[in-house]
Amino acid sequence: MSTGEAARTGAPVHRASRAVEPPTAVGWLQRLADVSDPERALEVWTEAALATDCLGMQLEPEELQRLGEWLVEHCADQPVRMAVRSCLVRLRVHAMFRSA
Protein backbone atom coordinates (compact mmCIF):
# COMPACT_ATOMS: atom_id res chain seq x y z
CA MET A 1 0.00 0.00 0.00
CA SER A 2 1.46 3.35 -0.95
CA THR A 3 1.56 6.29 1.42
CA GLY A 4 -1.17 8.01 -0.61
CA GLU A 5 -3.44 4.96 -0.40
CA ALA A 6 -2.84 4.70 3.32
CA ALA A 7 -3.78 8.36 3.77
CA ARG A 8 -7.02 7.87 1.82
CA THR A 9 -8.03 4.73 3.72
CA GLY A 10 -6.91 5.92 7.13
CA ALA A 11 -4.49 3.01 7.54
CA PRO A 12 -1.47 3.73 9.76
CA VAL A 13 1.71 4.58 7.91
CA HIS A 14 4.95 3.13 9.24
CA ARG A 15 8.01 4.95 8.09
CA ALA A 16 11.49 3.48 8.18
CA SER A 17 13.78 5.05 10.73
CA ARG A 18 16.32 7.43 9.26
CA ALA A 19 18.76 6.71 12.09
CA VAL A 20 21.63 4.83 10.52
CA GLU A 21 24.76 4.12 12.51
CA PRO A 22 27.76 5.93 11.04
CA PRO A 23 30.50 3.71 9.65
CA THR A 24 33.57 3.36 11.85
CA ALA A 25 37.11 2.15 11.39
CA VAL A 26 36.49 -0.45 14.10
CA GLY A 27 33.45 -1.75 12.19
CA TRP A 28 35.41 -1.96 8.96
CA LEU A 29 38.29 -3.75 10.65
CA GLN A 30 35.84 -6.21 12.21
CA ARG A 31 34.33 -6.84 8.77
CA LEU A 32 37.79 -7.59 7.36
CA ALA A 33 38.51 -9.95 10.26
CA ASP A 34 35.21 -11.71 9.54
CA VAL A 35 36.28 -12.61 6.00
CA SER A 36 39.94 -13.15 6.76
CA ASP A 37 41.71 -13.83 10.03
CA PRO A 38 42.27 -11.04 12.58
CA GLU A 39 46.02 -10.96 12.04
CA ARG A 40 45.66 -10.64 8.25
CA ALA A 41 42.95 -8.00 8.66
CA LEU A 42 45.21 -5.92 10.88
CA GLU A 43 48.10 -6.37 8.47
CA VAL A 44 46.22 -5.11 5.39
CA TRP A 45 44.56 -2.33 7.43
CA THR A 46 47.95 -1.10 8.68
CA GLU A 47 49.43 -1.22 5.19
CA ALA A 48 46.53 0.81 3.81
CA ALA A 49 46.60 3.26 6.73
CA LEU A 50 50.29 3.96 6.21
CA ALA A 51 49.88 4.30 2.44
CA THR A 52 46.95 6.72 2.71
CA ASP A 53 48.03 8.56 5.88
CA CYS A 54 44.69 7.60 7.47
CA LEU A 55 46.05 6.68 10.87
CA GLY A 56 44.13 5.88 14.02
CA MET A 57 40.66 4.52 14.59
CA GLN A 58 38.71 7.81 14.71
CA LEU A 59 38.58 8.30 10.94
CA GLU A 60 36.28 10.69 9.13
CA PRO A 61 34.10 9.28 6.32
CA GLU A 62 36.42 10.82 3.71
CA GLU A 63 39.39 9.05 5.28
CA LEU A 64 37.52 5.74 5.38
CA GLN A 65 36.70 6.18 1.71
CA ARG A 66 40.32 6.95 0.80
CA LEU A 67 41.57 3.96 2.81
CA GLY A 68 38.91 1.68 1.32
CA GLU A 69 39.62 2.72 -2.25
CA TRP A 70 43.31 2.06 -1.69
CA LEU A 71 42.53 -1.42 -0.36
CA VAL A 72 40.28 -2.25 -3.31
CA GLU A 73 43.04 -1.21 -5.70
CA HIS A 74 46.07 -2.71 -3.93
CA CYS A 75 45.00 -5.65 -1.76
CA ALA A 76 45.63 -9.07 -3.32
CA ASP A 77 43.17 -10.81 -0.97
CA GLN A 78 39.88 -11.18 -2.87
CA PRO A 79 37.61 -11.68 0.19
CA VAL A 80 39.09 -8.58 1.80
CA ARG A 81 38.54 -6.54 -1.38
CA MET A 82 34.91 -7.70 -1.51
CA ALA A 83 34.39 -6.82 2.16
CA VAL A 84 35.88 -3.37 1.58
CA ARG A 85 33.58 -2.82 -1.40
CA SER A 86 30.66 -3.68 0.86
CA CYS A 87 31.91 -1.18 3.45
CA LEU A 88 32.27 1.50 0.77
CA VAL A 89 28.66 0.94 -0.31
CA ARG A 90 27.50 1.29 3.29
CA LEU A 91 29.54 4.48 3.57
CA ARG A 92 27.76 5.91 0.52
CA VAL A 93 24.36 4.88 1.87
CA HIS A 94 25.11 6.56 5.17
CA ALA A 95 26.14 9.73 3.33
CA MET A 96 22.83 9.67 1.44
CA PHE A 97 20.87 9.38 4.70
CA ARG A 98 22.84 12.23 6.23
CA SER A 99 22.11 14.51 3.30
CA ALA A 100 18.40 13.61 3.13
C-alpha positions in Angstrom: 0.0 0.0 0.0 1.5 3.3 -0.9 1.6 6.3 1.4 -1.2 8.0 -0.6 -3.4 5.0 -0.4 -2.8 4.7 3.3 -3.8 8.4 3.8 -7.0 7.9 1.8 -8.0 4.7 3.7 -6.9 5.9 7.1 -4.5 3.0 7.5 -1.5 3.7 9.8 1.7 4.6 7.9 4.9 3.1 9.2 8.0 5.0 8.1 11.5 3.5 8.2 13.8 5.1 10.7 16.3 7.4 9.3 18.8 6.7 12.1 21.6 4.8 10.5 24.8 4.1 12.5 27.8 5.9 11.0 30.5 3.7 9.7 33.6 3.4 11.8 37.1 2.1 11.4 36.5 -0.5 14.1 33.5 -1.8 12.2 35.4 -2.0 9.0 38.3 -3.7 10.6 35.8 -6.2 12.2 34.3 -6.8 8.8 37.8 -7.6 7.4 38.5 -9.9 10.3 35.2 -11.7 9.5 36.3 -12.6 6.0 39.9 -13.1 6.8 41.7 -13.8 10.0 42.3 -11.0 12.6 46.0 -11.0 12.0 45.7 -10.6 8.3 43.0 -8.0 8.7 45.2 -5.9 10.9 48.1 -6.4 8.5 46.2 -5.1 5.4 44.6 -2.3 7.4 48.0 -1.1 8.7 49.4 -1.2 5.2 46.5 0.8 3.8 46.6 3.3 6.7 50.3 4.0 6.2 49.9 4.3 2.4 47.0 6.7 2.7 48.0 8.6 5.9 44.7 7.6 7.5 46.1 6.7 10.9 44.1 5.9 14.0 40.7 4.5 14.6 38.7 7.8 14.7 38.6 8.3 10.9 36.3 10.7 9.1 34.1 9.3 6.3 36.4 10.8 3.7 39.4 9.0 5.3 37.5 5.7 5.4 36.7 6.2 1.7 40.3 6.9 0.8 41.6 4.0 2.8 38.9 1.7 1.3 39.6 2.7 -2.2 43.3 2.1 -1.7 42.5 -1.4 -0.4 40.3 -2.2 -3.3 43.0 -1.2 -5.7 46.1 -2.7 -3.9 45.0 -5.7 -1.8 45.6 -9.1 -3.3 43.2 -10.8 -1.0 39.9 -11.2 -2.9 37.6 -11.7 0.2 39.1 -8.6 1.8 38.5 -6.5 -1.4 34.9 -7.7 -1.5 34.4 -6.8 2.2 35.9 -3.4 1.6 33.6 -2.8 -1.4 30.7 -3.7 0.9 31.9 -1.2 3.4 32.3 1.5 0.8 28.7 0.9 -0.3 27.5 1.3 3.3 29.5 4.5 3.6 27.8 5.9 0.5 24.4 4.9 1.9 25.1 6.6 5.2 26.1 9.7 3.3 22.8 9.7 1.4 20.9 9.4 4.7 22.8 12.2 6.2 22.1 14.5 3.3 18.4 13.6 3.1 
